[in-house]
Amino acid sequence: MPGQEPQYELQDHSAYLNGTHDFQSDIERLAGSDFITTILETVMLATNMRFAGVARVTADRWVACRTIDEVKFGLAEGDEIAIDSTFCQTVRETSEMVIFNDATTDPKYKGHPIAAAFGIVSYASVPVYRSDGSFFGTLCAIDTEPKDVKSPRAVAMLKMFSDLIGRSLETEERLEAQEQLIEHERKLAQIQEEFVAILGHDLRNPVAAFRAGVRQLDKEPVTSRGRELLVLMRASLHRMNELIDNMMVHAKSRLGDGIAVICVPDSPLLETLRHVVDEIRVTAPEKEILLHVELTHPVNCDPDRIGQAVSNLLSNAITHGTPGTPVKVTAKSCDEKAIIEVENHGKPIPTDVQETLFRPFRRGNEASEGLGLGLHIASSIAKAHGGRLSVACHGTATNFRLELPILGVS
């Protein structure tokens, strides 16, 4: 890139996703705005440019706050490039826009090192000012092909949109609307949690009656078709119990003091895992489940809660796994931690979905059944033990990894 290396480490999209970016609030304000997205889409439509974005620009920093990138420049929210490798430095210093239709013929920018470095052919950068008159950054439109971005109509539109972006920044109306939205969402979440608690409690009795009826039918002489139906009924019963347990645990954790665990020194974790796997095998006889356990160190944990977490992971693997492929459950321990992994083969989970997968009422597939609590509960149980639940996709394999610390056992 042209210019000198910066005296600090450039940040990128991952820093924004982790919530640690130096310009986190600025990025969040623009990246989450439908208004900004509409402006950028309109800019692209009107200019026929294939990249549009808003950048935060200071005397020594250039950070992308919101981008729509059809050219595949690879610039996403939070990505940073050296300020002296951009035209925006000039825009900030002169308060004038930088604009050209074709870098190969433009008398001022022909052969410009910045355009050459990034393959820029057509370009527009317009200053964006806050409502108090301070400089915020730039509205940019870029393409690798010649575009007529210098037409009077396009220039007027770009200036108008930069003004609208500036007016939308840090206004009292926006702050008030945001505060009202947060309060509204908080109340909705409280109502949702109370509803879930009531629903889970009221469903226990009819499900218990269903379970008793299935047990009784299992003792009666029935046809082969009847046996097949009993298998399906047991599967449905298991699923209902799982949903109710998840609802109750979630409600208690949200309305109380979190998920309570009762750790047992040298817990019977092997027996728990075998019981969970055997139970799932009964409800899904068509699915091959492989269990491999090497627990060479005592594990201090709540076996019932760990069993619930693994059951949730197994049910998720059965639901989303490709038919005909096995689900693998492995458990091992060392001096520092115990690790339980559940792996299935199927369509990989998109990266953006992985980021919210363990939040309540979120599902990896919107078409899937359930409330979207299973993975959240499993993650919460891991945290209650001082451990963690993570997910990784490699090719067709999706692996959920539950890590538990090895606590001292007297």
C-alpha positions in Angstrom: 0.0 0.0 0.0 1.2 3.6 -0.5 2.3 5.6 2.4 4.1 4.7 5.6 3.1 1.9 8.0 0.8 3.0 10.9 2.3 3.2 14.4 -0.5 1.0 15.7 -2.1 -2.4 14.9 -4.9 -2.1 12.4 -8.2 -3.6 13.6 -10.7 -5.6 11.6 -14.2 -7.1 11.4 -13.4 -9.7 14.2 -12.6 -6.9 16.6 -16.1 -5.4 15.9 -17.8 -8.8 16.3 -15.9 -9.3 19.6 -17.1 -5.8 20.8 -13.5 -4.6 21.3 -13.1 -2.2 18.4 -11.8 1.3 19.1 -14.7 2.7 17.1 -17.3 0.1 18.4 -20.1 2.6 19.1 -19.7 4.4 15.8 -19.7 1.1 13.9 -22.7 -0.3 15.8 -24.7 2.9 15.2 -24.3 2.6 11.4 -24.0 -1.1 10.9 -27.4 -1.8 12.6 -29.2 1.0 10.8 -31.8 0.1 8.1 -31.7 3.8 7.1 -28.0 3.7 6.3 -28.4 0.4 4.4 -31.2 2.0 2.3 -29.0 5.0 1.5 -26.1 2.8 0.4 -28.3 0.6 -1.8 -29.8 3.8 -3.4 -26.3 5.2 -4.1 -25.3 1.9 -5.8 -28.5 1.9 -7.8 -28.3 5.5 -8.9 -24.5 5.4 -9.8 -24.3 1.8 -11.0 -21.3 1.5 -8.6 -20.8 -1.9 -7.0 -19.4 -0.8 -3.7 -20.8 1.7 -1.2 -19.9 2.4 2.3 -19.6 4.8 5.2 -16.3 5.1 6.9 -15.2 6.7 10.2 -12.2 8.9 9.4 -9.9 10.7 11.8 -6.5 12.3 11.4 -4.9 8.9 11.5 -7.6 6.2 11.2 -9.9 4.9 8.4 -12.5 2.4 9.6 -15.4 0.9 7.6 -18.7 1.3 9.6 -21.2 0.0 7.0 -20.5 -1.5 3.6 -22.2 -3.2 0.7 -19.6 -4.9 -1.3 -20.5 -6.5 -4.6 -17.0 -6.0 -6.0 -15.5 -8.3 -3.2 -13.0 -5.8 -2.0 -13.2 -7.7 1.3 -14.1 -4.6 3.4 -16.6 -5.4 6.1 -17.8 -3.5 9.2 -14.8 -2.8 11.5 -12.1 -3.4 8.8 -9.4 -0.8 8.8 -6.9 0.3 6.3 -4.0 2.8 6.7 -5.4 6.3 6.4 -2.6 7.4 4.0 -3.7 4.6 1.7 -7.1 6.3 1.1 -8.4 9.3 -0.7 -10.5 10.1 2.5 -7.5 11.8 4.1 -7.7 14.4 1.4 -11.4 14.7 1.9 -11.0 15.3 5.6 -8.2 17.9 5.1 -9.9 19.9 2.3 -13.6 19.3 3.1 -14.0 18.7 -0.6 -15.2 15.5 -2.3 -12.8 13.4 -4.3 -14.5 12.0 -7.5 -13.6 10.6 -10.9 -15.2 8.5 -13.5 -12.1 6.7 -14.8 -8.7 6.6 -13.2 -7.1 5.6 -16.4 -8.1 8.8 -18.2 -8.9 11.4 -15.5 -6.3 14.3 -15.8 -5.9 14.6 -12.0 -6.0 11.0 -10.9 -4.5 9.2 -13.8 -1.9 6.8 -12.5 -2.6 7.7 -8.9 -0.9 5.2 -6.6 -3.9 4.7 -4.3 -6.2 3.9 -7.3 -3.6 1.5 -8.7 -3.0 -0.2 -5.3 -6.7 -1.2 -4.9 -7.7 -1.5 -8.6 -10.0 1.5 -8.3 -11.3 2.8 -11.6 -14.3 5.0 -10.7 -14.6 6.6 -7.3 -16.5 9.1 -5.1 -15.8 10.1 -1.5 -18.0 12.8 0.1 -17.4 14.3 3.6 -20.0 13.5 6.3 -20.4 16.0 9.2 -22.3 15.5 12.4 -25.2 17.9 13.2 -22.8 19.9 15.4 -20.5 20.5 12.4 -17.7 18.2 13.4 -16.2 15.9 10.8 -17.3 12.2 11.1 -16.1 10.5 8.0 -17.0 9.8 4.4 -19.6 8.3 2.2 -17.8 6.3 -0.5 -18.8 4.7 -3.8 -16.2 2.6 -5.7 -16.0 0.4 -8.8 -13.3 -1.4 -10.7 -14.9 -0.3 -14.0 -15.6 3.2 -15.4 -18.9 4.8 -14.2 -20.5 8.1 -14.7 -20.4 9.2 -11.1 -19.4 12.9 -11.9 -22.8 13.7 -13.5 -24.5 16.7 -11.8 -27.4 14.5 -10.7 -25.1 11.9 -9.1 -23.0 14.5 -7.3 -26.1 16.3 -5.9 -27.5 13.0 -4.7 -24.2 12.0 -3.0 -24.0 15.4 -1.2 -27.7 15.0 -0.1 -27.1 11.5 1.3 -24.0 12.5 3.1 -26.0 15.3 4.7 -28.7 12.9 5.7 -26.2 10.5 7.3 -24.7 13.4 9.2 -28.1 14.5 10.5 -29.0 11.0 11.7 -25.9 10.8 13.9 -26.2 11.3 17.6 -29.5 13.2 17.5 -31.8 13.4 20.5 -34.5 11.7 18.5 -32.3 8.7 17.8 -31.2 8.4 21.4 -34.8 8.6 22.7 -36.0 6.1 20.2 -33.2 3.7 21.1 -33.9 4.0 24.8 -37.6 3.4 24.2 -36.7 0.3 22.1 -34.5 -1.1 24.8 -37.2 -0.7 27.4 -39.9 -2.2 25.1 -37.7 -5.2 24.4 -37.0 -5.6 28.1 -40.7 -5.7 28.9 -41.4 -8.2 26.0 -38.6 -10.4 27.3 -40.0 -10.4 30.8 -43.5 -11.3 29.5 -42.0 -14.1 27.3 -40.1 -15.6 30.2 -43.1 -15.6 32.5 -45.2 -17.1 29.7 -42.7 -19.9 29.2 -42.6 -20.7 32.9 -46.4 -21.0 33.1 -46.6 -23.0 29.9 -43.9 -25.4 31.0 -45.6 -25.9 34.4 -49.1 -26.5 32.9 -47.8 -29.0 30.4 -46.3 -31.4 32.9 -49.6 -33.0 34.0 -50.9 -34.0 30.5 -47.5 -35.2 29.5 -47.3 -37.3 32.6 -50.6 -38.8 31.8 -49.4 -39.5 28.2 -46.3 -41.2 29.6 -48.4 -43.5 31.9 -50.6 -44.4 28.9 -47.6 -45.4 26.8 -46.2 -47.5 29.6 -49.5 -49.3 29.9 -49.9 -49.9 26.2 -46.3 -51.3 26.1 -47.5 -54.1 28.4 -50.5 -55.0 26.3 -50.5 -57.3 23.3 -50.4 -55.2 20.2 -49.8 -55.8 16.5 -46.5 -55.2 14.8 -47.9 -52.0 13.4 -48.9 -51.1 17.0 -45.3 -51.6 18.1 -44.2 -49.2 15.4 -46.6 -46.6 16.6 -45.4 -47.0 20.2 -41.9 -46.2 19.0 -43.2 -43.0 17.4 -45.2 -42.2 20.5 -42.1 -42.7 22.8 -40.1 -40.4 20.5 -42.8 -37.7 20.7 -43.0 -38.2 24.5 -39.2 -37.8 24.8 -39.3 -34.6 22.7 -42.1 -33.1 24.7 -40.3 -33.9 28.0 -37.2 -32.3 26.6 -39.0 -29.1 25.5 -40.7 -28.8 28.9 -37.4 -29.4 30.8 -35.7 -26.7 28.7 -38.6 -24.3 29.2 -38.6 -24.7 32.9 -34.8 -24.5 33.3 -34.7 -21.3 31.1 -37.6 -19.7 33.0 -36.0 -20.5 36.4 -32.7 -19.2 35.3 -34.1 -15.9 33.9 -36.6 -15.3 36.7 -34.3 -16.5 39.5 -30.6 -16.5 40.0 -29.5 -18.6 37.0 -29.2 -22.3 36.5 -28.5 -24.2 39.7 -26.2 -27.1 39.7 -25.5 -29.6 42.4 -22.0 -31.0 41.8 -21.3 -34.6 42.8 -17.6 -35.5 43.4 -16.5 -38.2 41.0 -20.0 -38.1 39.4 -21.3 -41.2 37.5 -20.8 -39.4 34.2 -20.2 -42.6 32.2 -23.6 -44.0 33.3 -25.2 -40.7 32.6 -23.9 -40.6 29.0 -24.8 -44.2 28.4 -28.4 -43.6 29.7 -28.8 -40.5 27.5 -27.5 -42.3 24.4 -29.7 -45.3 25.0 -32.7 -43.1 25.5 -32.1 -41.3 22.2 -31.5 -44.6 20.4 -34.9 -45.8 21.5 -36.6 -42.6 20.1 -34.5 -42.5 16.9 -33.9 -46.2 16.1 -33.1 -45.3 12.4 -30.0 -43.2 13.5 -26.7 -44.7 14.3 -25.2 -43.2 17.5 -21.6 -44.1 18.4 -20.4 -43.6 22.0 -16.7 -43.6 23.0 -15.8 -42.7 26.6 -12.3 -42.4 28.1 -12.9 -40.7 31.5 -9.6 -41.4 33.3 -10.0 -38.6 35.9 -12.9 -38.0 38.4 -15.3 -35.3 37.3 -17.0 -33.1 39.8 -20.3 -32.1 38.1 -24.1 -32.3 38.3 -24.7 -35.5 36.2 -28.4 -34.7 35.7 -27.7 -31.3 34.2 -24.8 -32.6 32.1 -27.2 -35.3 30.9 -29.7 -32.7 29.9 -27.1 -30.7 28.0 -25.8 -33.8 26.1 -29.4 -34.8 25.4 -30.1 -31.4 23.9 -26.9 -31.7 21.8 -27.8 -35.2 20.6 -31.4 -34.2 19.7 -30.0 -31.3 17.7 -27.5 -33.6 15.9 -30.3 -36.1 15.1 -32.5 -33.3 13.7 -29.9 -31.6 11.5 -27.7 -34.6 10.6 -27.8 -36.0 7.1 -29.8 -39.3 7.1 -27.6 -42.4 6.9 -24.7 -40.7 8.6 -23.7 -41.6 12.2 -23.7 -39.2 15.2 -20.6 -39.5 17.4 -20.5 -38.9 21.1 -17.1 -38.9 22.7 -16.0 -38.1 26.3 -12.5 -37.8 27.7 -10.7 -36.3 30.6 -7.3 -35.0 31.6 -5.7 -33.2 34.5 -7.4 -29.9 33.7 -10.8 -30.6 32.1 -13.3 -33.1 30.8 -14.4 -32.8 27.2 -17.7 -34.1 25.8 -18.2 -33.8 22.0 -21.2 -34.5 19.8 -20.6 -34.6 16.1 -22.9 -35.0 13.1 -22.6 -34.7 9.4 -24.8 -32.3 7.3 -25.1 -28.8 6.0 -22.6 -26.6 7.9 -23.9 -23.8 10.1 -23.2 -20.4 8.6 -20.7 -18.3 10.4 -23.1 -15.5 11.2 -25.6 -18.0 12.6 -22.9 -19.5 14.8 -22.5 -16.1 16.5 -26.0 -16.2 17.9 -26.6 -20.0 18.1 -26.5 -20.2 21.9 -28.8 -17.3 22.5 -32.4 -18.2 23.7 -35.1 -18.6 21.1 -32.5 -18.8 18.3 -32.4 -21.7 15.9 -29.8 -22.7 13.4 -32.5 -23.4 10.8 -35.7 -21.3 10.8 -37.6 -24.3 9.4 -36.6 -26.5 12.4 -39.0 -27.5 15.1 -38.7 -26.4 18.7 -38.4 -23.2 20.7 -34.7 -22.7 20.1 -33.8 -23.2 23.7 -31.9 -26.5 23.6 -28.5 -25.1 22.7 -28.9 -22.1 24.9 -29.7 -24.4 27.9 -26.7 -26.6 27.1 -24.5 -23.6 27.0 -25.9 -22.2 30.2 -25.3 -25.6 32.0 -21.7 -25.5 30.8 -21.3 -22.0 32.2 -22.9 -22.9 35.5 -20.1 -25.5 35.9 -17.5 -22.9 35.0 -17.1 -24.5 31.6 -18.1 -23.6 28.1 -19.9 -24.9 25.0 -18.5 -24.2 21.5 -19.3 -25.2 17.9 -17.0 -25.7 15.0 -17.8 -26.8 11.4 -15.2 -28.6 9.2 -16.5 -29.6 5.8 -19.7 -31.5 6.4 -18.9 -32.2 10.1 -20.5 -30.1 12.8 -18.9 -30.5 16.3 -20.3 -29.3 19.6 -17.7 -29.3 22.3 -18.6 -29.2 26.0 -15.7 -28.4 28.3 -15.9 -28.9 32.1 -13.1 -28.0 34.5 -11.7 -30.8 36.6 -12.5 -29.6 40.1 -10.7 -30.8 43.2 -12.3 -34.0 44.7 -11.6 -34.8 48.3 
